[in-house]
Amino acid sequence: MKCQFGKSEMNYNMVVVISVVICAIISLFISYYLVLFVLGENSSFFKIAQLIIAIVSMTTFYAPIKYLLIKYMNIKEEEREKND
């Protein structure tokens, strides 16, 4: 069933996109400032360490943020299973 105009619920795909964007922003700031604090911006390993920390933080924060958004947006279980 397609979403009706004016429906108050958000579909599962939109929640996934929002959670990925939130995780990317959080990971950007965490990786930049953590590597800047540890290595310094003049280090040759700055971008490599920043990439590794960004990947680790993305995989760490994605599931909890998605879970909170699903609970907050009141997505139904049937809709989530249908879209998987």
Secondary structure, DSSP 4 states (H G I P E B T S, - for coil): -PPPTT-SPPPHHHHHHHHHHHHHHHHHHHHHHHHHHHT-TT-TTHHHHHHHHHHHHHHHHHHHHHHHHHHHHT--HHHHHHH-
